[in-house]
Amino acid sequence: MFRAADAMLVTKTDLLAVLDDFDPAKAASHLRNLASEAPVMQLSARKGLGMEAWLDWLREQLAAQRARVAIGQSRRPAIQADGQRLHGATTS
C-alpha cells in the first residue's frame, strides 16, 4: 500500500504531544525505505496546520488528472512487481 501511495498523510498531529509512541519522522523514514518518493504531509484539521499544503497538493493532482483525461489518457494505480505477484495482478 505505501509503495504505491501518491502521498502519506499524518493526521491529528495536534495529539503528537501526548502520543509518545509515534514519531512522524520515523514514519517518513520507513516510507522512504520502501523506495517511495510520495510526499509526507502532517495535518491537524483542528488547528488548521498543514491543510493548505494538502489542499494545494490535491488541486495539483486534480489538474494533472484532468489534463490526462483531456488527451485520452488516464493514470493507472502504481503496482509494484511484488504487489503483482502477491495479488495476481497482470500487466497490460
N, CA and C atoms as an extended XYZ file, in Angstrom:
276
Properties=species:S:1:pos:R:3:atomname:S:1:resname:S:1:resid:I:1 pbc="F F F"
N         0.817       -1.177        0.000 N   MET     1
C         0.000        0.000        0.000 CA  MET     1
C         0.869        1.251        0.000 C   MET     1
N         1.873        1.305        0.852 N   PHE     2
C         2.688        2.511        0.936 CA  PHE     2
C         3.626        2.656       -0.257 C   PHE     2
N         4.028        1.559       -0.879 N   ARG     3
C         4.883        1.654       -2.070 CA  ARG     3
C         4.143        2.312       -3.221 C   ARG     3
N         2.844        2.108       -3.298 N   ALA     4
C         2.053        2.637       -4.405 CA  ALA     4
C         1.349        3.943       -4.044 C   ALA     4
N         1.493        4.405       -2.826 N   ALA     5
C         0.784        5.616       -2.385 CA  ALA     5
C         1.300        6.846       -3.106 C   ALA     5
N         0.381        7.736       -3.439 N   ASP     6
C         0.749        9.014       -4.044 CA  ASP     6
C         1.167       10.028       -2.994 C   ASP     6
N         0.702        9.844       -1.777 N   ALA     7
C         1.048       10.738       -0.664 CA  ALA     7
C         0.768       10.000        0.640 C   ALA     7
N         1.417       10.459        1.692 N   MET     8
C         1.145        9.919        3.022 CA  MET     8
C         0.751       11.084        3.924 C   MET     8
N        -0.425       10.965        4.533 N   LEU     9
C        -0.907       11.984        5.457 CA  LEU     9
C        -0.750       11.493        6.883 C   LEU     9
N        -0.134       12.310        7.694 N   VAL    10
C        -0.069       12.047        9.130 CA  VAL    10
C        -1.058       13.037        9.740 C   VAL    10
N        -2.185       12.523       10.172 N   THR    11
C        -3.254       13.387       10.655 CA  THR    11
C        -3.250       13.480       12.176 C   THR    11
N        -4.058       14.400       12.658 N   LYS    12
C        -4.213       14.620       14.102 CA  LYS    12
C        -2.881       14.925       14.783 C   LYS    12
N        -2.037       15.684       14.094 N   THR    13
C        -0.723       15.988       14.646 CA  THR    13
C        -0.802       16.837       15.908 C   THR    13
N        -1.963       17.429       16.171 N   ASP    14
C        -2.122       18.172       17.419 CA  ASP    14
C        -2.066       17.238       18.625 C   ASP    14
N        -2.196       15.938       18.404 N   LEU    15
C        -2.145       14.963       19.504 CA  LEU    15
C        -0.748       14.380       19.725 C   LEU    15
N         0.208       14.753       18.882 N   LEU    16
C         1.543       14.156       18.996 CA  LEU    16
C         2.190       14.404       20.359 C   LEU    16
N         1.862       15.507       20.986 N   ALA    17
C         2.450       15.812       22.299 CA  ALA    17
C         2.082       14.768       23.352 C   ALA    17
N         0.934       14.121       23.194 N   VAL    18
C         0.513       13.124       24.178 CA  VAL    18
C         0.689       11.689       23.681 C   VAL    18
N         1.114       11.532       22.440 N   LEU    19
C         1.354       10.196       21.879 CA  LEU    19
C         2.856        9.963       21.828 C   LEU    19
N         3.367        9.350       22.866 N   ASP    20
C         4.819        9.158       22.941 CA  ASP    20
C         5.311        7.952       22.155 C   ASP    20
N         4.394        7.211       21.508 N   ASP    21
C         4.813        6.017       20.782 CA  ASP    21
C         4.755        6.182       19.264 C   ASP    21
N         4.574        7.410       18.780 N   PHE    22
C         4.552        7.642       17.338 CA  PHE    22
C         5.472        8.795       16.994 C   PHE    22
N         6.342        8.547       16.021 N   ASP    23
C         7.300        9.551       15.567 CA  ASP    23
C         7.092        9.784       14.067 C   ASP    23
N         6.560       10.956       13.680 N   PRO    24
C         6.310       11.213       12.260 CA  PRO    24
C         7.570       11.103       11.400 C   PRO    24
N         8.710       11.518       11.914 N   ALA    25
C         9.959       11.421       11.154 CA  ALA    25
C        10.324        9.962       10.898 C   ALA    25
N        10.089        9.116       11.884 N   LYS    26
C        10.370        7.691       11.725 CA  LYS    26
C         9.409        7.072       10.701 C   LYS    26
N         8.149        7.493       10.723 N   ALA    27
C         7.173        7.000        9.747 CA  ALA    27
C         7.601        7.406        8.336 C   ALA    27
N         8.049        8.649        8.177 N   ALA    28
C         8.512        9.115        6.869 CA  ALA    28
C         9.750        8.328        6.428 C   ALA    28
N        10.625        8.035        7.367 N   SER    29
C        11.818        7.258        7.063 CA  SER    29
C        11.446        5.853        6.577 C   SER    29
N        10.481        5.237        7.239 N   HIS    30
C        10.022        3.911        6.808 CA  HIS    30
C         9.461        3.974        5.387 C   HIS    30
N         8.726        5.045        5.086 N   LEU    31
C         8.186        5.211        3.738 CA  LEU    31
C         9.319        5.318        2.723 C   LEU    31
N        10.332        6.092        3.023 N   ARG    32
C        11.480        6.244        2.121 CA  ARG    32
C        12.226        4.922        1.962 C   ARG    32
N        12.281        4.120        3.024 N   ASN    33
C        12.944        2.817        2.939 CA  ASN    33
C        12.231        1.875        1.973 C   ASN    33
N        10.972        2.165        1.693 N   LEU    34
C        10.212        1.386        0.709 CA  LEU    34
C        10.430        1.915       -0.706 C   LEU    34
N        11.349        2.850       -0.850 N   ALA    35
C        11.675        3.474       -2.142 CA  ALA    35
C        10.517        4.305       -2.671 C   ALA    35
N         9.747        4.869       -1.776 N   SER    36
C         8.636        5.727       -2.178 CA  SER    36
C         9.058        7.186       -2.075 C   SER    36
N         8.742        7.930       -3.118 N   GLU    37
C         9.032        9.359       -3.119 CA  GLU    37
C         7.782       10.169       -2.806 C   GLU    37
N         6.730        9.513       -2.337 N   ALA    38
C         5.472       10.192       -2.036 CA  ALA    38
C         5.703       11.283       -0.993 C   ALA    38
N         5.067       12.434       -1.190 N   PRO    39
C         5.209       13.476       -0.174 CA  PRO    39
C         4.555       13.041        1.134 C   PRO    39
N         5.130       13.481        2.227 N   VAL    40
C         4.584       13.214        3.559 CA  VAL    40
C         4.088       14.546        4.110 C   VAL    40
N         2.807       14.595        4.421 N   MET    41
C         2.215       15.831        4.937 CA  MET    41
C         1.642       15.585        6.318 C   MET    41
N         1.964       16.491        7.226 N   GLN    42
C         1.443       16.416        8.582 CA  GLN    42
C         0.297       17.409        8.708 C   GLN    42
N        -0.850       16.927        9.195 N   LEU    43
C        -2.053       17.740        9.251 CA  LEU    43
C        -2.676       17.770       10.637 C   LEU    43
N        -3.290       18.880       10.931 N   SER    44
C        -4.178       18.994       12.076 CA  SER    44
C        -5.357       19.843       11.636 C   SER    44
N        -6.479       19.202       11.368 N   ALA    45
C        -7.671       19.945       10.960 CA  ALA    45
C        -8.142       20.848       12.091 C   ALA    45
N        -7.988       20.385       13.304 N   ARG    46
C        -8.423       21.164       14.471 CA  ARG    46
C        -7.685       22.496       14.557 C   ARG    46
N        -6.384       22.459       14.302 N   LYS    47
C        -5.577       23.682       14.376 CA  LYS    47
C        -5.314       24.294       13.005 C   LYS    47
N        -5.727       23.606       11.951 N   GLY    48
C        -5.520       24.111       10.595 CA  GLY    48
C        -4.108       23.944       10.072 C   GLY    48
N        -3.285       23.212       10.774 N   LEU    49
C        -1.893       23.039       10.373 CA  LEU    49
C        -1.772       22.075        9.194 C   LEU    49
N        -1.052       22.497        8.173 N   GLY    50
C        -0.783       21.648        7.023 CA  GLY    50
C        -1.926       21.529        6.036 C   GLY    50
N        -3.064       22.089        6.350 N   MET    51
C        -4.237       21.926        5.499 CA  MET    51
C        -4.046       22.579        4.127 C   MET    51
N        -3.477       23.764        4.098 N   GLU    52
C        -3.315       24.461        2.817 CA  GLU    52
C        -2.358       23.713        1.895 C   GLU    52
N        -1.290       23.151        2.452 N   ALA    53
C        -0.356       22.366        1.636 CA  ALA    53
C        -1.057       21.134        1.064 C   ALA    53
N        -1.875       20.482        1.875 N   TRP    54
C        -2.596       19.299        1.410 CA  TRP    54
C        -3.604       19.683        0.325 C   TRP    54
N        -4.340       20.755        0.550 N   LEU    55
C        -5.312       21.201       -0.452 CA  LEU    55
C        -4.620       21.616       -1.743 C   LEU    55
N        -3.468       22.271       -1.650 N   ASP    56
C        -2.691       22.615       -2.849 CA  ASP    56
C        -2.291       21.354       -3.604 C   ASP    56
N        -1.824       20.336       -2.873 N   TRP    57
C        -1.429       19.077       -3.496 CA  TRP    57
C        -2.627       18.431       -4.196 C   TRP    57
N        -3.776       18.434       -3.537 N   LEU    58
C        -4.983       17.868       -4.151 CA  LEU    58
C        -5.362       18.617       -5.426 C   LEU    58
N        -5.276       19.939       -5.381 N   ARG    59
C        -5.588       20.743       -6.570 CA  ARG    59
C        -4.636       20.406       -7.728 C   ARG    59
N        -3.359       20.249       -7.423 N   GLU    60
C        -2.379       19.890       -8.449 CA  GLU    60
C        -2.694       18.518       -9.046 C   GLU    60
N        -3.031       17.570       -8.205 N   GLN    61
C        -3.348       16.226       -8.679 CA  GLN    61
C        -4.601       16.238       -9.540 C   GLN    61
N        -5.604       17.007       -9.148 N   LEU    62
C        -6.841       17.106       -9.919 CA  LEU    62
C        -6.570       17.734      -11.285 C   LEU    62
N        -5.787       18.796      -11.311 N   ALA    63
C        -5.452       19.447      -12.585 CA  ALA    63
C        -4.687       18.486      -13.491 C   ALA    63
N        -3.746       17.736      -12.935 N   ALA    64
C        -2.970       16.784      -13.731 CA  ALA    64
C        -3.867       15.678      -14.276 C   ALA    64
N        -4.794       15.186      -13.468 N   GLN    65
C        -5.710       14.133      -13.925 CA  GLN    65
C        -6.625       14.664      -15.020 C   GLN    65
N        -7.132       15.868      -14.848 N   ARG    66
C        -7.997       16.455      -15.886 CA  ARG    66
C        -7.235       16.624      -17.196 C   ARG    66
N        -5.959       17.014      -17.112 N   ALA    67
C        -5.138       17.161      -18.319 CA  ALA    67
C        -4.946       15.811      -18.999 C   ALA    67
N        -4.715       14.752      -18.221 N   ARG    68
C        -4.561       13.413      -18.804 CA  ARG    68
C        -5.855       12.964      -19.480 C   ARG    68
N        -6.971       13.184      -18.822 N   VAL    69
C        -8.259       12.778      -19.384 CA  VAL    69
C        -8.539       13.557      -20.669 C   VAL    69
N        -8.172       14.820      -20.705 N   ALA    70
C        -8.414       15.658      -21.888 CA  ALA    70
C        -7.699       15.138      -23.126 C   ALA    70
N        -6.588       14.431      -22.933 N   ILE    71
C        -5.870       13.883      -24.092 CA  ILE    71
C        -6.096       12.373      -24.239 C   ILE    71
N        -7.108       11.888      -23.532 N   GLY    72
C        -7.486       10.488      -23.675 CA  GLY    72
C        -6.660        9.515      -22.880 C   GLY    72
N        -5.941       10.001      -21.891 N   GLN    73
C        -5.144        9.115      -21.040 CA  GLN    73
C        -5.709        9.124      -19.629 C   GLN    73
N        -5.385        8.139      -18.915 N   SER    74
C        -5.725        8.095      -17.504 CA  SER    74
C        -4.567        7.433      -16.784 C   SER    74
N        -4.491        7.654      -15.533 N   ARG    75
C        -3.387        7.102      -14.748 CA  ARG    75
C        -3.851        5.870      -14.005 C   ARG    75
N        -3.203        4.765      -14.288 N   ARG    76
C        -3.494        3.544      -13.545 CA  ARG    76
C        -2.822        3.621      -12.188 C   ARG    76
N        -3.371        2.971      -11.212 N   PRO    77
C        -2.664        2.926       -9.924 CA  PRO    77
C        -1.299        2.270      -10.091 C   PRO    77
N        -0.333        2.759       -9.382 N   ALA    78
C         1.007        2.178       -9.417 CA  ALA    78
C         0.984        0.823       -8.718 C   ALA    78
N         1.458       -0.184       -9.397 N   ILE    79
C         1.530       -1.521       -8.797 CA  ILE    79
C         2.970       -1.988       -8.894 C   ILE    79
N         3.561       -2.259       -7.751 N   GLN    80
C         4.934       -2.751       -7.718 CA  GLN    80
C         4.947       -4.229       -8.100 C   GLN    80
N         6.086       -4.690       -8.561 N   ALA    81
C         6.218       -6.082       -9.013 CA  ALA    81
C         5.803       -7.085       -7.937 C   ALA    81
N         6.209       -6.850       -6.679 N   ASP    82
C         5.825       -7.801       -5.637 CA  ASP    82
C         4.333       -7.742       -5.369 C   ASP    82
N         3.718       -6.589       -5.579 N   GLY    83
C         2.267       -6.481       -5.438 CA  GLY    83
C         1.551       -7.274       -6.512 C   GLY    83
N         2.092       -7.247       -7.727 N   GLN    84
C         1.518       -8.038       -8.816 CA  GLN    84
C         1.583       -9.518       -8.473 C   GLN    84
N         2.729       -9.920       -7.979 N   ARG    85
C         2.914      -11.321       -7.633 CA  ARG    85
C         1.982      -11.726       -6.491 C   ARG    85
N         1.891      -10.911       -5.464 N   LEU    86
C         1.096      -11.243       -4.285 CA  LEU    86
C        -0.396      -11.195       -4.552 C   LEU    86
N        -0.808      -10.323       -5.443 N   HIS    87
C        -2.238      -10.122       -5.643 CA  HIS    87
C        -2.735      -10.610       -7.000 C   HIS    87
N        -1.860      -11.247       -7.748 N   GLY    88
C        -2.270      -11.839       -9.014 CA  GLY    88
C        -2.590      -10.818      -10.091 C   GLY    88
N        -2.078       -9.609       -9.971 N   ALA    89
C        -2.332       -8.585      -10.979 CA  ALA    89
C        -1.575       -8.903      -12.249 C   ALA    89
N        -2.139       -8.514      -13.353 N   THR    90
C        -1.461       -8.685      -14.629 CA  THR    90
C        -1.101       -7.320      -15.181 C   THR    90
N        -0.062       -7.278      -15.954 N   THR    91
C         0.344       -6.014      -16.575 CA  THR    91
C        -0.228       -5.961      -17.970 C   THR    91
N        -0.551       -4.765      -18.391 N   SER    92
C        -1.042       -4.589      -19.758 CA  SER    92
C        -0.623       -3.253      -20.274 C   SER    92
